């Protein structure tokens, strides 16, 4: 296997790395790499921070290992290699009546990445996290290939779900898909005038899928205004959308407060006061940002940070205070979402907890990083968590305090990778595999 030196980054483009990259296409090649020169793996690098990076060392790009290995059309159980994209699973199997039970906001997330981050979607309050639908995982750990599941090597299994790749390089997985009657979603959108309406609407929603967009530039009585999207599976058979558009160069529009305010106003007004219900292709609802390739260029060359937290259901006042700070700062991009979460989480380092999750993109500026530090402290004080898939700035002390199973996870990672060959830049930054 040839190793090629490359410079690469996470989705936020703030953290970068340089090192030798291998791109295996077969399990036998991956096995040889793990026997001779074991290294951490990454997928499409849709994690925002430094978890896909290993600066100065080697890493394994899993995106060429993207084959479907088996599918049962009666049960909806599919087995696939780690590099396959969740959007591809939806494209392949929705016409046959099955979709992944949980998907994040991008279809470019790989199966291995979804497991390593135990991702969640717009239906967490109903379906839980991705890992709760994983039946088994095949991975290379400590020099050998092993299979883990809820009934076999359970501790290793739970450490792998949300375990940011530290318990072995994921080769493939078997997951339980969800029945679907068509290839579309019936979506109802309605305006919400302020923060209280946002919380009340999400709390009252009975829709299987629900997410709120927030105008983070609105202040005063309008603070927290936005659009609630509620959706369910539709039996319509809608074709996939047209070819995505591309951002050709670093333009920095999302870092411009005037543009953000104008964009937000227009985005809000596109929904009539009476609301709007329509059928949309699945991809348009689940993966709206995938319609624009290179969207991160809209933050300019410096990149961006995403702050995402979850707080308990009785701490919405803390989220209100966060949004007040954010709106007054004028720093937030147009990409701000609020969701209600249930209790479901699969792994030791899985992010979800019952309550509300807020996600905000900020341009990479000194003022923004200071604000994010304040928001992180507020999250910790409220008994909430930060999402490792999005984090690029937190300290190890902060993260360890938010994850009570961290020491159990670290012990399991040490068993699976005693030499520390799988340690990546995030693990080093947060000192997750050192004793505190």
Long-range contacts (C-beta under 8 A, 24 or more apart in sequence): 1-29, 1-32, 1-33, 3-58, 8-45, 8-52, 8-53, 9-45, 9-53, 9-303, 10-45, 10-47, 10-48, 10-49, 10-50, 10-51, 10-52, 10-53, 10-392, 11-45, 11-46, 11-47, 11-48, 11-296, 12-48, 12-49, 12-296, 12-303, 12-304, 12-305, 12-306, 12-364, 12-392, 13-296, 13-299, 13-303, 13-304, 14-49, 14-302, 14-303, 14-304, 14-305, 14-364, 14-392, 15-49, 15-50, 15-53, 15-392, 15-425, 16-53, 16-55, 17-50, 17-53, 17-54, 17-55, 17-56, 17-59, 17-425, 18-55, 18-56, 19-54, 19-55, 19-56, 19-57, 19-58, 19-59, 20-57, 20-58, 20-59, 21-58, 21-59, 21-60, 21-61, 22-58, 22-59, 22-60, 22-61, 23-60, 23-61, 23-63, 23-64, 24-60, 24-62, 24-64, 24-65, 25-64, 25-65, 26-65, 27-65, 27-81, 27-171, 27-172, 30-60, 30-65, 30-140, 30-169, 30-171, 31-140, 31-145, 33-60, 34-140, 34-143, 34-169, 35-143, 38-140, 38-143, 38-169, 38-417, 38-419, 38-421, 38-422, 39-421, 39-422, 40-165, 40-169, 40-421, 40-422, 40-423, 40-424, 41-82, 41-112, 41-165, 41-169, 41-170, 41-422, 42-113, 42-165, 43-82, 43-83, 43-109, 43-110, 43-112, 43-113, 44-85, 44-108, 44-109, 44-110, 44-113, 46-104, 46-106, 46-108, 46-109, 46-113, 47-113, 47-117, 47-389, 47-390, 48-305, 48-306, 48-389, 48-390, 48-391, 48-392, 49-388, 49-390, 49-391, 49-392, 49-393, 49-426, 50-392, 50-424, 50-425, 50-426, 50-429, 51-117, 51-164, 51-165, 51-388, 51-389, 51-424, 51-425, 51-426, 51-427, 52-424, 53-424, 53-425, 53-426, 54-423, 54-424, 54-425, 55-425, 59-424, 60-169, 62-110, 62-112, 62-169, 62-170, 63-110, 65-171, 66-110, 68-92, 69-172, 70-174, 73-97, 73-98, 75-176, 76-176, 76-177, 76-178, 76-179, 77-135, 77-174, 77-175, 77-176, 77-177, 78-174, 78-175, 78-177, 79-172, 79-173, 79-174, 79-175, 80-111, 80-172, 80-173, 80-175, 81-111, 81-171, 81-172, 82-110, 82-111, 82-112, 82-115, 82-170, 82-171, 82-172, 82-173, 83-110, 83-111, 83-112, 84-110, 84-111, 85-109, 85-110, 85-111, 86-110, 86-111, 86-114, 87-283, 87-287, 87-290, 89-177, 90-282, 90-283, 90-286, 91-240, 91-283, 93-177, 94-180, 94-182, 94-183, 94-282, 95-183, 95-237, 97-179, 97-180, 97-181, 98-177, 98-178, 98-179, 98-180, 99-177, 99-178, 99-180, 99-282, 100-130, 100-133, 100-175, 100-177, 100-178, 101-127, 101-130, 101-133, 101-175, 101-176, 101-177, 101-178, 102-127, 102-128, 102-129, 102-130, 102-132, 102-133, 103-130, 103-286, 103-287, 104-130, 105-286, 105-287, 105-288, 105-289, 105-337, 106-287, 106-289, 106-290, 107-283, 107-286, 107-287, 107-290, 108-287, 108-290, 111-170, 111-172, 111-173, 111-175, 112-170, 112-173, 115-160, 115-161, 115-170, 115-173, 116-160, 116-162, 116-163, 116-164, 116-165, 116-170, 117-162, 117-164, 117-351, 117-388, 117-389, 118-161, 118-162, 118-345, 118-346, 118-347, 118-349, 118-350, 118-351, 118-352, 119-389, 120-341, 120-351, 120-352, 121-209, 121-286, 122-209, 122-210, 122-211, 122-229, 122-231, 122-286, 122-339, 123-208, 123-209, 123-210, 124-339, 124-340, 124-341, 124-342, 124-344, 124-352, 125-210, 125-339, 125-340, 125-341, 125-342, 126-208, 126-209, 126-342, 127-178, 127-208, 127-344, 128-342, 128-343, 128-344, 128-345, 128-346, 128-352, 129-161, 129-162, 129-344, 129-345, 129-346, 129-350, 129-351, 129-352, 130-346, 131-161, 131-162, 131-345, 131-346, 131-347, 131-350, 132-344, 132-345, 132-346, 133-175, 133-176, 133-177, 133-178, 134-161, 134-173, 134-174, 134-175, 134-176, 134-346, 135-173, 135-174, 135-175, 135-176, 136-173, 136-174, 137-170, 137-172, 137-173, 137-174, 138-170, 138-171, 138-172, 138-173, 139-167, 139-168, 139-169, 139-170, 139-171, 140-168, 140-169, 140-171, 141-167, 141-168, 141-169, 141-416, 141-417, 142-168, 142-415, 142-416, 142-417, 142-418, 145-171, 155-408, 155-412, 156-412, 156-415, 156-416, 158-346, 158-347, 158-348, 159-347, 159-348, 159-349, 159-408, 159-409, 159-412, 159-413, 159-416, 160-347, 161-346, 161-347, 161-348, 161-350, 162-345, 162-346, 162-347, 162-348, 162-349, 162-350, 162-351, 162-388, 163-347, 163-348, 163-349, 163-409, 163-412, 163-413, 164-349, 164-388, 164-424, 164-426, 164-427, 165-422, 165-424, 166-409, 166-413, 166-416, 166-417, 166-422, 166-423, 166-424, 166-427, 166-432, 166-433, 167-412, 167-413, 167-416, 167-417, 167-422, 168-416, 168-417, 168-422, 169-422, 180-233, 180-282, 181-233, 181-234, 181-235, 182-233, 182-234, 182-235, 182-236, 182-237, 182-238, 183-236, 183-237, 183-238, 183-239, 183-281, 183-282, 184-233, 184-234, 184-235, 184-236, 184-237, 184-238, 184-279, 184-280, 184-281, 184-282, 185-209, 185-231, 185-232, 185-233, 185-234, 185-279, 185-280, 185-281, 185-282, 185-284, 185-285, 185-286, 186-231, 186-232, 186-233, 186-234, 186-236, 186-277, 186-278, 186-279, 187-229, 187-230, 187-231, 187-277, 187-278, 187-279, 187-280, 187-285, 188-229, 188-230, 188-231, 188-275, 188-276, 188-277, 189-227, 189-228, 189-229, 189-271, 189-275, 189-276, 189-277, 190-227, 190-228, 190-271, 190-275, 190-276, 191-225, 191-226, 191-227, 191-268, 191-271, 191-273, 191-275, 192-224, 192-225, 192-226, 192-227, 192-228, 193-222, 193-225, 194-221, 194-222, 194-223, 194-224, 194-225, 195-223, 195-224, 195-320, 195-323, 196-224, 197-224, 197-225, 198-224, 198-225, 198-226, 198-228, 198-338, 199-316, 199-356, 201-228, 202-228, 202-338, 202-339, 202-340, 202-356, 203-340, 205-230, 205-340, 207-231, 207-232, 208-232, 208-233, 209-285, 210-339, 210-340, 211-337, 211-338, 211-339, 212-337, 212-338, 212-339, 213-267, 213-336, 213-337, 214-323, 214-336, 214-337, 214-338, 215-264, 215-265, 215-267, 215-268, 215-336, 216-260, 216-264, 216-323, 216-326, 216-327, 216-332, 216-333, 216-334, 216-336, 216-360, 217-257, 217-260, 217-261, 217-264, 217-327, 217-330, 217-332, 218-264, 218-327, 219-327, 219-328, 223-323, 223-324, 223-327, 224-320, 224-323, 225-268, 226-268, 226-336, 226-338, 227-267, 227-268, 227-271, 229-285, 231-285, 234-279, 236-279, 238-279, 238-280, 238-281, 238-282, 239-281, 240-281, 240-283, 241-281, 241-283, 241-284, 241-291, 244-290, 244-291, 244-292, 244-293, 245-291, 245-292, 245-293, 246-292, 246-293, 246-294, 247-292, 247-293, 247-294, 247-295, 247-297, 247-298, 248-294, 248-297, 249-297, 250-297, 250-300, 250-301, 251-297, 251-298, 251-300, 252-298, 252-299, 252-300, 252-301, 252-363, 253-298, 254-298, 254-299, 254-304, 254-333, 254-334, 254-335, 254-361, 254-363, 255-298, 255-299, 255-300, 255-302, 255-304, 255-333, 255-363, 255-365, 257-330, 257-331, 260-332, 260-333, 260-334, 263-334, 264-334, 267-334, 289-335, 298-333, 299-333, 299-361, 299-363, 299-364, 300-363, 302-363, 302-364, 302-365, 303-364, 304-333, 304-361, 304-362, 304-363, 304-364, 305-361, 305-362, 305-364, 305-368, 305-369, 305-372, 305-392, 305-393, 306-359, 306-360, 306-361, 306-362, 306-390, 306-392, 307-358, 307-359, 307-360, 307-362, 307-372, 307-375, 307-376, 307-386, 307-390, 308-357, 308-358, 308-359, 308-360, 308-386, 308-387, 308-390, 309-357, 309-358, 309-375, 309-376, 309-379, 309-384, 309-385, 309-386, 309-387, 310-341, 310-351, 310-352, 310-353, 310-355, 310-356, 310-357, 310-358, 310-384, 310-385, 310-387, 311-355, 311-356, 311-379, 311-382, 311-383, 311-384, 312-353, 312-354, 312-355, 312-382, 312-383, 312-384, 313-354, 313-355, 313-356, 315-355, 315-382, 315-383, 315-384, 316-356, 318-378, 318-379, 318-381, 318-382, 318-384, 319-356, 319-358, 321-378, 322-358, 322-375, 322-378, 323-358, 325-371, 325-374, 325-375, 326-360, 326-371, 326-375, 329-367, 329-368, 329-371, 331-362, 331-363, 331-365, 331-367, 331-368, 331-371, 332-360, 332-361, 332-362, 333-360, 333-361, 333-362, 333-363, 335-359, 335-360, 335-361, 336-360, 336-361, 347-409, 348-403, 348-405, 348-406, 348-408, 348-409, 348-412, 349-388, 349-403, 349-405, 349-406, 349-409, 351-385, 351-386, 351-387, 351-388, 351-389, 353-384, 353-385, 355-384, 357-387, 359-387, 359-390, 369-393, 388-426, 391-426, 394-430, 395-430, 396-429, 396-430, 396-431, 396-432, 396-436, 397-436, 399-430, 399-432, 400-430, 400-432, 400-436, 406-432, 410-435
